């Protein structure tokens, strides 16, 4: 699986990739494995503002429904509409085509404060 090197992670198993002041957010491979087969994704509305740790989206699988939290404060700029027709992209390509939403980050330092890959690996053991 191709995992970008400069991702940051939350303890809730979201990843975030900052490009300028726009961050792409998804769930980790570990999270999608725990959920099993994703059957529906409820995406946040474009223009919605959020604080860090606000519940912002929902991923439903055959096993459970899980809230997805916004890793940083900002404004939603885009949801991944490809997931409407193919929510399984979250399972098959969690770090690529299975991304969930993009957010204009209020303070980019908040991204740097999240876990790096080594910290996340330690979390999931």
N, C-alpha and C positions, 0 to 999 in steps of 0.2 A: 504494500500500500504506500502510495506517495504522500508523505506528510511534510508540508512546508516546515522549514527549520525555524522560522521566526514566529511561530504561534505562541500564544500565551493561553493559560488555562485557568478555569475556576474550580473550586472544590465541588461544584454541582455538575461537573463534567461538560461544560461548554468550552469551546475553543474560540479564540478571537484572533484575527489577522488584521493589523492596522496598515493602511496604505494612505498616507497623507492624514486627513482627519476623518476618513471613512474606514470603518471596521466591518469586516465580514464575520458573522457569527454562525457557528454550527455546534453539533454535539460530537463528542469524541467517539472513536471506534469502540472504546470500552463501554460507553453509554449505549450505543446502538446494539452492541452484543447483549447487554443486560435487558434491553427492551424487547429484543427479538424482532419479529416482522412488523415494521411500521406500516400502518394502514391509512393514517390520516395525519395531516399537519395543519394546525390552526396558526396562521401567520399574523403578526401584528400589522396594524394599519399604517400606511405611509403617512408621515407627519406626526405620528404619536410621539410624545416625549416620555422619557423614562429615566428613573434613577437607577443606580447600580443595585442589583438584586431585586428589582421589580419583576414579578411574573409578567412575561411579555408574549409568550407563545405556548402552544401545547402540542406535544407529540403523542399520538395514540398508536399503540401496537396491539397485537392480538392478546397481549399479556396485561397491559396497564396503560393508563394515560398519565403523562408526566408533564409538569410545568417546566418551561424553559425560562430562565431568568436572564435579564439583560446584564451582561458582565460589567458595563460601565454606564454612566449617565450620558444621555444624548437624545438625538431625534432619529426615529426610524426613517430611512430614505428609500428602502426597497425590501420587499419580501420575495422569496424565490418562488415565483409562480409555477415553475416547472414541477414543484412538489404537489400542486393541485392534481395533475394528471398522473404523477408517478411518485407517490410518497416513499416508495421503496428505495429511492435514490439516497435517502438518509442511511440505509443499510449498506448499499452497494458502493457508495462513494462519499463517506461522511466528511472528508476533507476537500472534496471537489464539488461535483454537481449536486451533492446533498446539503449544501449550505442552507441556512434558514433565513437570515435577514441581514441587512446592512444598517449600520447606525452611524450618524455623524457624531463623533465623540466630542463631548464638552471639554474634557481635559485629557490630552493624550498621555499624561503622566499616570493616569488611572490604569491604562493598559500595561505599562511597565511594572506596575505594582502587583500584577497577577503572576501566577506561577509560570516558570519556564518548563521546558520538557522534562528536565531532571526532577524538578519538584513534583510535577504531575505523576511521573513514573513512581516516585516514592509514595505518593498518596494512594495509588491503586495497587501498589505492591506487586 
